[in-house]
Every structure is written in C-alpha cells, then in structure tokens.
Amino acid sequence: MSIIEDRQKIRQEAERAKRQTEQRGETVEQAPVFDPTLQEILSNPEESQLFGSYLEHEKKGDLGARLAKNELKPEDLEALESDRVQFVKRLEAAKRMEGHFAESAIQKLVDASPRFRKIANVVGVKNVSEAFTKHLVELSVAEPHEFMQIERAITRLIERQKREERLQKEIVEICRKYKIPSVREYLKAVDSDDPEALKKLVAKSMGRLERFVKGRSGELEEEVKAANKRAKLDSLEAWAKDDLEEVGRLLSISLTNNDRLRSTLVSFSKKEDVLAKSPVATFRDVRIAEEAWESLSEEEVGEAWETYKKERPAMTDVKKEKEGFWKVFARRSGFGAKSGFWSDVATMTGAASLAGRFESKLN
C-alpha cells in the first residue's frame, strides 16, 4: 500500500470512528472502531454462530448454504456485504445496551414492574441479569423486533436520566446561590406542607435590607418561583415510573417467549448449564465436517447403514428411508451433537454429496 493510500485509509477510519462516537456521545479518543470483515466474523466462533442466526431469521438460508458450499453467485457478494453491515449494527446496538442489564438496574425494573417482579421472585434478580447479559447480543440478531422495542424503551430511560442530571445541576446551583446547606434540605422544602418553606430558605440567604427591598418589589417571590423545581421533579418521577414499568414489561415478555433465555434461567436454578448440552456449530465446523465426509470409506458408510436399518425393522419404503439415512448420517459424521444454522445448511449439502458417492453401495 502506498503512503497516499495509507493516508486515505487512516482518514476513513478516523471519520468512521468519529461518526460512531457522535452517535454514542463519546469522545473520539475513547471510541473503539468495530467493523469486522465477513471473514473475521466467520472466523470468530461466537460471531459466526450469531451470523448464522441472523441469516436464518432473515430467511436467507439459501445464501448461507451457498456461502457454506463456496458456491457464491456474483450478486451474492453485494447481498453479503449488506447483511454484514446490518449484522454489525445489531452487535453494536446490543453492546450499547449491556450496561443497562446490571443487577442494580434490573432491581429498579423489578421494583417498578409487577409482571417482571413475578419472574424475578422465582428465579432471582441476579439470574435475570445474567441471563440477559448472556443472550443480549443473540436477542438483537435473532429477535430484532423484540430487541428494538426494548432498545427504544431503554433509550427513553437514558433520555430521562440525562434530564434528571441536568435538573440536578440546576438544583445544586440554586443551593449554592442561596446558601442552602444541601440538596436534601432543598427537596424537603419543596415537598413541605408549608407553602412558605422554600421562600424561607431563599430569604435566609439575604441580608435584612435586601430581603425587605426584594419583598416589597415582588422580586423575592419571582426568585422563589424560579427556584421551585417541584413541577419538573414530579414530571421526571412520573416519567421514570412509567418507563421503568414499560421496560420491565418488555423484558418479562422476552423471558417468557425466548427459549434460550428460559433455558438459561432453568440452568441457573438447577445449577447446571443446560445450553452446554447442545453445542452450536460454527462456520469453521462446516469445513471440518467436509473433511470428515471426504475421508469416509465405503466400509464405514456400510456399517452405519446396517445399524440404521436395525433401528428401523419395519422399514417399508427403502428409497425414503435412504433419504432419511443420508441426512442423519451426514449430521452425525460431520457435526456430532452440534446443532444450529450452519450444521443445518451444511448437512443438506453433505447428505446429497454422500448419497452421490455411496448410494449404489447400499443394500
């Protein structure tokens, strides 16, 4: 790469990083650039599984099958790049949400949402937090509509938190201006049954003459009115309750409807990893399976067929039984106990290939 090309690439990376950080509200120096190539995604075991889930959800199994078989069409390249971009966006969205599923954050949702509280009371707040943290990325990829609803609700929570922070700064400044000992004292005055409580605090900071002059002119009343943020506090408090309850409702729906989230909660309650019993195939496993199929001998296939027949003594339609055998044998010999999108699409190819090589050898 020439120095000019290198310079241009650096500029592009910096611009991309700047756009990403502006969206997240971070400084350019802190922003990591996450833009993996498709090859990098497929080489990463976890990401390749997720990319398979993405293709499955988008009903692009045929594209995934051609990718697995190295039989891509020219137009597939553009489609895969579009899918890669969307996939990376979903991963980034999930990573932005991770901090909002900490145990302390989940506890706030439990306190605000009766429906969510019922689930947490059974499995525990900590387990709910860990389940979402474990499957958040998968949820964004395989259940995007569900994830987007949760993301929008949490975004509203974030916006409310920002407004709360701005209001807190205003109140701190009011306390400084009128020498109110603490924000706590200010809040007590604002919520007091005594309508003059805040006025007394504000007036206390003034000298006798200033208090008299401002009282006569009406300026004191105007200052007290400007310093009273009760309406804003009430609004944010109501907003917080509604939003927390909505997020809790959406998360309870996810826990109820999502199989892997439920399985994880079951595994926590039983102190065992249920999901570990069902390993998921990666894109790399497709190549391993192809090597395994290529190395099979006629004797190995024949023995497997004889075993298969013994398991089905009432076999009537031999042709149909052979079709079933090739699928079962291809999966077992190529992927073992592994399941998932990549094993599904590759098994179909492997079954057809094995049938073409050994069909005539079966009795």
Secondary structure, DSSP 8 states (H G I E B T S, - for coil): --HHHHHHHHHHHHHHHHHHHHHHT--GGG-------HHHHHHSHHHHHHHHHHHHHTT-HHHHHHHHTT---HHHHHHHHHHHHHHHHHHHHHHHHGGGGSHHHHHHHHHH-HHHHHHHHHH-HHHHHHHHHHHHHHHHHH-HHHHHHHHHHHHHHHHHHHHHHHHHHHHHHHHHHTT-S-HHHHHHHHT-S-TTHHHHHHHHTS-HHHHHHHHHHTHHHHHHHHH--HHHHHHHHHHHHHHHHHHHHHHHHHHHH-HHHHHHHHHHHHTS-TGGGS-B--HHHHHHHHHHHHT--HHHHHHHHHHHHHH-TT---HHHHHHHHHHHHHHHHHHTT-BSHHHHHHHHHHHHHHHHHHGGG--
